[in-house]
């Protein structure tokens, strides 16, 4: 830890927000700007109240008027103000001003920072609870490059004043964590909720960047958000960076594929390609307004016990390498997944799945917590413009395949299944590749772990090379030699 930053100890009791703000204020080297738009100057207020703020605050501002804001930070192409691009412009602009106006020779030990937020609190009709972007750009050494921590929040409180107070507390926690917990990002993440109940605010996206976070994989940070109960779903793109669901799902047609992808196999890709082709042929589904999501549930990640972060990263790297958008969710039941997508779009939804997954959907045990039972769940699942694309299963020990025509559900569910089937909610994927039906990811995984040959033909092109090069799924150099002999 740089000598310019005071060391930190693990507190038996969580330090108060005033204590955190005061500790920052009393550090003679931390110095920067606060720029807050949309909910007043709630974060900087805590630093003023703590005392000693003159040694920390170079400037504080709130360009509340949109014309003033545009004059300072420039106009956004989409005309919106509560966006990630707006936040980044604010951070960069304020940091440039600090560097321009503060003499380095006069202040050689200063650690510059710019904190910013752009938020929309609950509307007057209390229909939309609000959301926002928060971030800090800062140094941990006077001659060091800048680091950034940027996150997106969703408000859950029903009052604008309480939302403002929560935002101010979160801002202090972020600044404090950025300086005193940057070397342990997982702790930094947890401490963001100090003095905040998790039902008050949701953090659904976070990205770390800069020299201090070179070893941080933001996909792993996404996983922490789910594990810590900070959100129910996170998404990241092929580049490995976390992305805001609203940004890519808003007013889009969505096709989702749920699986373990441990590892991704040819049957997964065949299911994806064939269902995607069928989805695009649906009425009003245009390719440029369609998103495909590969989803892994938290319960799937826990299938072997505690979540193995290395195993999670193995799956994520492969899906990203194939150019796919990945979603990690806490939605064991499909209807919750559909409800989540419905936050952002009223357009067509598609679920591609195998026979066993569809059978599970018609299992009553998953809906006992609902007062309306399975009927309530199905009302939520199929109420929207949704269709299930069913991938067949080869019958084990006998000839033929199981599809929607001969699939067997519990006798009590038989008529309910028929209702959805014959109303066109469940359709079979016909043009599948029969050669892939003998491929099961668990068998591929076992072959990789045991160093057996032949699994390379069961995974998509390029995947075996990545598994070998990166030593994924317990593939070792010794196994590499055995495979080559």
matplotlib code that plots the C-alpha trace (Angstrom):
import matplotlib.pyplot as plt

x = [0.0, 1.4, 2.8, 0.6, -2.5, -3.0, -3.3, -6.6, -7.6, -10.5, -13.0, -14.9, -17.7, -18.5, -17.2, -19.9, -20.4, -19.2, -16.0, -15.4, -15.8, -13.7, -10.9, -10.8, -10.9, -8.0, -5.8, -3.9, -3.2, -6.6, -8.0, -10.7, -14.0, -17.6, -20.1, -23.6, -26.6, -30.2, -30.5, -28.8, -25.4, -26.0, -22.5, -20.5, -22.9, -21.5, -17.9, -18.9, -20.7, -17.8, -15.4, -12.1, -13.5, -11.3, -8.4, -10.3, -12.8, -11.4, -14.9, -18.4, -21.1, -24.5, -25.3, -29.0, -30.2, -29.9, -28.7, -26.0, -25.1, -24.8, -22.7, -20.2, -20.1, -21.4, -24.6, -25.4, -26.3, -29.4, -30.3, -30.4, -28.6, -28.7, -26.2, -22.8, -21.4, -22.6, -20.9, -17.6, -17.7, -18.3, -15.4, -13.0, -14.0, -13.6, -10.3, -8.9, -9.9, -8.1, -4.9, -5.1, -5.8, -3.8, 0.0, 1.8, 5.0, 3.2, 1.3, 3.6, 1.9, -1.7, -3.8, -6.4, -9.9, -13.2, -16.4, -19.6, -23.1, -26.0, -29.3, -33.1, -35.0, -38.6, -41.1, -44.0, -46.5, -44.2, -44.4, -40.7, -38.5, -35.4, -31.8, -28.4, -24.7, -22.0, -18.3, -14.9, -11.7, -8.7, -5.0, -3.4, 0.0, 0.8, 2.6, 0.3, -2.2, -5.9, -8.2, -12.0, -14.8, -18.2, -21.4, -25.1, -27.9, -31.6, -33.6, -36.2, -37.3, -40.6, -39.6, -37.2, -35.7, -34.8, -33.3, -31.2, -29.9, -29.1, -27.3, -25.1, -24.2, -23.3, -21.1, -19.1, -18.7, -17.4, -14.9, -13.7, -13.4, -11.6, -8.8, -8.7, -9.9, -8.8, -6.3, -9.3, -12.0, -14.3, -14.3, -14.7, -17.8, -19.4, -18.6, -20.6, -23.6, -22.3, -25.3, -27.6, -30.2, -30.0, -33.7, -33.2, -30.9, -29.7, -26.2, -26.6, -23.4, -19.9, -16.6, -13.1, -10.4, -6.9, -3.5, -4.6, -7.3, -5.3, -5.8, -9.5, -11.8, -15.1, -17.0, -15.9, -17.0, -20.4, -20.6, -19.9, -22.9, -25.2, -23.5, -23.8, -27.5, -26.9, -28.9, -30.6, -29.0, -25.9, -24.7, -21.4, -20.4, -17.9, -15.2, -15.6, -16.9, -20.1, -23.0, -26.2, -29.1, -31.3, -28.8, -29.0, -32.4, -34.5, -37.3, -35.6, -36.7, -34.9, -34.0, -32.5, -30.7, -30.2, -27.5, -24.5, -22.1, -19.5, -18.1, -20.2, -20.7, -21.9, -25.4, -25.6, -24.6, -26.9, -29.8, -28.8, -28.4, -31.6, -33.8, -32.3, -33.3, -36.8, -37.1, -36.0, -38.8, -41.4, -43.7, -42.2, -38.8, -36.0, -32.4, -31.1, -33.6, -32.9, -30.6, -29.5, -28.6, -26.7, -27.9, -26.3, -28.2, -26.6, -28.2, -26.4, -23.1, -23.7, -24.6, -21.3, -21.6, -20.0, -19.5, -16.1, -15.0, -12.4, -15.0, -17.3, -14.5, -13.9, -17.4, -17.5, -14.3, -15.5, -18.9, -17.2, -14.7, -17.6, -18.9, -21.9, -23.5, -23.7, -26.2, -25.8, -29.1, -30.7, -33.8, -34.2, -37.8, -38.2, -41.2, -38.8, -36.5, -39.4, -40.5, -37.0, -36.9, -40.3, -38.8, -37.1, -39.2, -42.7, -41.5, -41.2, -39.5, -38.1, -36.7, -34.7, -34.4, -34.1, -36.8, -35.7, -35.9, -39.5, -40.5, -39.2, -41.3, -44.4, -43.2, -45.4, -42.7, -41.1, -44.2, -45.3, -44.2, -46.7, -50.2, -51.6, -49.2, -48.3, -51.2, -49.9, -46.4, -47.7, -49.8, -46.5, -44.6, -46.9, -48.8, -46.2, -45.6, -43.4, -42.6, -40.6, -38.3, -37.9, -34.7, -35.4, -33.8, -32.6, -34.2, -31.7, -31.8, -34.4, -35.0, -36.5, -36.6, -38.6, -40.1, -43.2, -45.5, -44.6, -43.1, -44.6, -45.4, -47.1, -50.7, -52.1, -50.2, -51.2, -54.1, -52.3, -49.4, -51.7, -53.3, -49.9, -48.7, -51.7, -51.9, -48.5, -46.5, -44.3, -42.8, -40.2, -36.9, -37.1, -33.9, -31.5, -28.3, -29.0, -25.2, -25.1, -27.8, -25.3, -23.2, -23.6, -21.5, -20.9, -19.4, -17.2, -16.1, -15.2, -13.1, -11.2, -10.6, -9.4, -7.2, -9.1, -9.1, -12.0, -13.8, -12.3, -14.9, -17.7, -17.1, -17.4, -14.5, -11.8, -13.0, -10.7, -7.7, -8.8, -9.3, -5.9, -4.1, -5.8, -5.8, -9.5, -11.6, -8.6, -6.9, -3.2, 0.1, 0.4, -3.0, -1.8, 1.1, -1.1, -3.5, -0.6, 0.8]
y = [0.0, 3.4, 5.4, 8.3, 6.3, 5.4, 1.7, 0.1, -2.5, -4.8, -3.1, -5.2, -2.7, -1.0, 2.6, 5.2, 7.2, 10.3, 8.4, 7.3, 10.9, 12.3, 9.8, 10.9, 14.5, 14.1, 12.5, 15.5, 13.9, 13.0, 15.9, 16.2, 17.2, 16.2, 16.5, 15.2, 15.5, 14.5, 14.0, 17.0, 17.0, 14.1, 12.5, 15.7, 16.8, 14.0, 15.3, 18.9, 17.7, 15.5, 18.5, 19.2, 19.2, 22.1, 19.7, 17.3, 19.2, 21.2, 21.9, 20.7, 21.3, 20.2, 21.2, 20.6, 22.5, 20.4, 23.3, 24.1, 20.4, 20.2, 23.4, 21.8, 18.2, 18.2, 16.8, 13.1, 11.6, 9.9, 13.1, 11.2, 12.2, 9.2, 7.1, 5.6, 7.7, 10.8, 9.7, 9.1, 12.5, 14.0, 12.2, 13.0, 16.7, 17.2, 15.4, 17.5, 20.7, 19.4, 18.7, 22.1, 24.1, 22.5, 23.0, 19.7, 21.3, 23.0, 19.8, 16.9, 14.4, 15.1, 12.1, 13.5, 12.2, 13.0, 11.6, 11.8, 10.6, 11.1, 9.7, 9.9, 9.4, 8.2, 10.0, 12.0, 9.2, 6.6, 4.5, 4.4, 4.1, 5.5, 4.5, 6.0, 5.8, 6.4, 6.5, 7.6, 8.3, 8.5, 8.0, 5.9, 7.4, 11.0, 10.0, 7.1, 6.6, 6.8, 4.0, 3.9, 2.2, 2.6, 1.1, 1.2, 1.3, 0.8, 2.4, 0.3, 2.9, 4.7, 8.2, 10.6, 11.9, 8.5, 7.6, 10.7, 9.8, 6.2, 7.6, 9.8, 6.9, 4.8, 7.5, 7.8, 4.0, 4.0, 6.8, 5.2, 1.8, 3.1, 4.4, 1.9, -1.3, -1.2, -4.0, -6.3, -5.6, -8.3, -6.6, -3.2, -4.5, -5.8, -2.6, -0.6, -1.7, -0.5, 1.2, 0.4, -2.4, -4.5, -4.0, -0.3, -0.2, -2.7, -2.7, -4.5, -3.5, -2.7, -2.3, -1.8, -0.5, 1.0, -0.1, -1.1, -3.4, -5.1, -8.5, -8.0, -9.8, -7.9, -11.1, -12.4, -9.1, -9.7, -13.0, -11.4, -9.1, -12.2, -14.1, -11.1, -10.6, -7.2, -8.1, -11.0, -10.9, -9.6, -9.6, -9.3, -9.1, -11.0, -8.5, -9.7, -6.3, -6.1, -4.5, -3.0, -5.2, -2.2, -1.0, -4.2, -5.5, -2.3, -2.8, -5.9, -9.4, -11.8, -15.4, -17.1, -20.4, -21.8, -24.4, -25.4, -24.9, -26.9, -26.9, -25.5, -28.3, -28.8, -29.6, -26.2, -24.5, -26.6, -25.7, -22.0, -21.9, -23.7, -21.9, -18.6, -19.3, -20.2, -17.1, -14.8, -16.3, -15.2, -12.3, -8.9, -10.3, -8.4, -9.5, -6.0, -5.8, -9.2, -10.3, -13.8, -14.5, -17.5, -17.9, -19.8, -19.9, -19.5, -22.9, -24.4, -22.9, -24.4, -27.8, -29.2, -27.5, -24.1, -21.9, -22.6, -19.3, -20.9, -23.2, -20.2, -18.4, -21.4, -21.4, -17.6, -17.5, -20.1, -18.5, -15.1, -16.5, -17.6, -14.1, -14.6, -12.4, -14.2, -13.7, -15.1, -15.1, -16.1, -17.2, -20.9, -20.8, -19.7, -17.4, -15.2, -15.0, -13.9, -11.3, -9.9, -9.6, -8.0, -5.0, -4.0, -5.1, -5.9, -7.5, -11.2, -13.6, -17.0, -19.8, -22.5, -25.6, -29.4, -31.9, -32.3, -28.5, -28.4, -31.4, -29.5, -26.4, -28.6, -29.9, -28.4, -28.6, -25.5, -23.4, -24.3, -20.9, -19.1, -18.7, -19.5, -22.4, -23.5, -21.6, -18.4, -19.2, -20.1, -17.0, -15.0, -17.3, -17.5, -14.2, -12.4, -13.0, -16.0, -19.2, -22.3, -23.9, -27.5, -29.4, -33.2, -35.8, -39.2, -42.0, -43.9, -47.7, -47.6, -46.2, -42.8, -39.3, -37.5, -34.2, -32.1, -34.8, -37.7, -35.9, -37.1, -34.8, -35.6, -36.9, -33.8, -31.5, -33.4, -31.1, -28.0, -29.1, -29.8, -26.4, -24.6, -27.0, -26.8, -23.0, -22.7, -21.9, -24.9, -25.8, -28.4, -27.7, -29.9, -29.2, -30.4, -32.3, -35.9, -36.5, -34.0, -35.7, -38.2, -35.3, -34.5, -31.8, -33.9, -36.7, -34.2, -32.8, -36.2, -37.0, -33.7, -34.4, -37.9, -36.9, -39.1, -38.3, -37.7, -34.9, -32.4, -33.5, -32.8, -29.1, -26.1, -25.2, -23.4, -24.4, -27.4, -25.2, -22.6, -25.4, -26.8, -23.4, -22.0, -25.3, -25.1, -27.7, -29.4, -30.0, -30.3, -30.4, -34.1, -34.7, -32.7, -35.1, -38.1, -36.7, -36.2, -39.8]
z = [0.0, -1.0, 2.0, 1.2, 2.3, 5.9, 6.6, 7.5, 10.1, 10.1, 12.4, 14.8, 14.5, 11.2, 11.3, 11.0, 7.9, 9.8, 10.8, 7.2, 5.9, 8.7, 8.0, 4.4, 5.4, 7.8, 5.2, 4.0, 0.6, -0.6, -2.6, -5.3, -6.7, -6.2, -9.1, -8.3, -10.6, -10.0, -6.3, -4.7, -3.2, -0.9, -0.8, -0.3, 2.4, 4.6, 4.2, 5.1, 8.2, 9.3, 9.6, 8.1, 4.6, 3.4, 3.1, 0.9, -1.2, -4.1, -5.6, -5.3, -7.9, -9.2, -12.7, -12.1, -15.1, -18.3, -20.4, -17.9, -17.7, -21.5, -21.6, -19.1, -20.1, -23.7, -25.1, -25.2, -28.6, -27.1, -25.2, -21.9, -18.7, -16.4, -18.4, -18.1, -20.8, -19.0, -15.8, -17.6, -19.2, -15.8, -14.2, -17.1, -17.2, -13.4, -13.4, -16.2, -14.3, -11.1, -13.0, -14.7, -11.7, -8.9, -9.1, -8.8, -7.7, -4.9, -3.9, -4.8, -2.6, -3.5, -4.5, -6.9, -7.3, -9.0, -7.6, -9.6, -9.8, -12.2, -10.9, -11.2, -8.0, -7.7, -9.9, -8.5, -9.4, -7.7, -10.8, -11.5, -8.4, -10.1, -10.9, -11.3, -12.2, -9.5, -10.0, -8.8, -10.8, -8.5, -7.7, -5.0, -5.7, -6.7, -9.8, -10.6, -13.3, -12.6, -11.5, -11.9, -10.1, -11.8, -10.7, -11.5, -8.9, -8.8, -6.0, -4.1, -1.5, -2.0, -1.0, -2.8, 0.5, 1.8, -1.6, -1.4, 2.0, 0.9, -2.1, 0.1, 2.3, -0.7, -2.1, 1.2, 1.3, -2.3, -1.8, 1.5, -0.1, -3.1, -0.9, 1.9, 0.4, -3.2, -2.6, -1.6, -4.2, -2.8, 0.6, -1.0, -2.7, 0.5, 2.4, -0.1, 1.9, 5.3, 7.0, 4.1, 4.1, 0.9, 0.2, -0.1, -3.1, -5.7, -7.3, -10.6, -12.5, -11.4, -13.3, -12.0, -14.2, -14.0, -12.8, -9.3, -10.8, -13.6, -12.0, -11.4, -13.7, -13.8, -14.5, -11.1, -9.6, -11.2, -9.5, -6.1, -6.6, -6.9, -4.1, -1.8, -2.5, -4.0, -7.2, -8.8, -12.2, -13.9, -17.4, -19.2, -22.8, -25.0, -23.9, -20.3, -19.0, -17.1, -19.0, -17.8, -18.7, -19.6, -22.2, -24.3, -23.5, -23.8, -26.3, -27.7, -28.7, -26.4, -26.9, -23.7, -23.4, -19.9, -19.2, -17.2, -20.2, -18.3, -20.9, -23.7, -26.3, -29.8, -28.6, -26.9, -30.1, -32.2, -29.9, -30.1, -33.9, -34.6, -32.1, -33.2, -36.8, -35.7, -33.5, -36.3, -38.5, -35.9, -36.7, -35.9, -34.8, -36.6, -36.3, -35.4, -32.5, -31.1, -28.3, -27.4, -23.8, -22.4, -18.8, -15.9, -12.7, -9.3, -8.2, -11.2, -10.1, -6.6, -8.0, -6.7, -3.3, -2.7, -5.8, -7.4, -8.8, -11.0, -12.5, -13.0, -14.9, -17.0, -18.3, -18.7, -20.7, -23.2, -23.8, -24.2, -26.6, -28.8, -28.8, -26.6, -23.9, -20.6, -17.8, -14.2, -12.3, -9.1, -11.0, -10.4, -11.8, -15.4, -14.7, -12.6, -15.6, -17.8, -15.3, -15.2, -19.0, -18.9, -17.0, -20.1, -23.1, -24.2, -27.4, -28.1, -25.7, -26.5, -24.3, -25.9, -23.7, -23.5, -22.6, -19.0, -18.4, -19.8, -17.6, -14.6, -15.5, -15.0, -11.6, -8.8, -6.1, -7.6, -6.9, -3.4, -2.1, -4.4, -3.1, -6.5, -7.0, -10.5, -12.1, -10.7, -12.1, -15.5, -15.6, -15.2, -17.5, -20.5, -20.1, -22.1, -25.8, -25.1, -26.9, -25.8, -28.4, -27.4, -28.3, -28.5, -26.3, -27.6, -25.7, -23.6, -24.1, -26.9, -30.4, -31.1, -29.5, -26.9, -28.1, -27.3, -28.9, -26.6, -23.6, -20.3, -17.4, -14.1, -14.7, -12.9, -15.3, -18.5, -19.4, -18.5, -20.7, -23.6, -23.2, -23.7, -26.3, -28.6, -28.2, -29.8, -26.7, -27.1, -30.4, -31.4, -32.9, -36.0, -38.0, -35.3, -35.8, -34.6, -34.2, -31.3, -29.2, -27.8, -26.4, -22.7, -21.0, -17.9, -19.9, -21.8, -18.4, -17.1, -20.2, -19.8, -16.1, -16.7, -19.7, -22.1, -25.9, -28.1, -26.3, -28.7, -31.3, -28.9, -28.4, -30.9, -33.1, -31.2, -27.8, -27.3, -28.1, -25.4, -22.8, -23.5, -23.7, -20.5, -18.7, -18.0, -16.2, -14.6, -17.9, -17.2, -19.1, -18.2, -19.9, -22.8, -23.3, -22.9, -25.5, -28.0, -27.5]

ax = plt.figure().add_subplot(projection="3d")
ax.plot(x, y, z, "-o")
ax.set_aspect("equal")
plt.show()
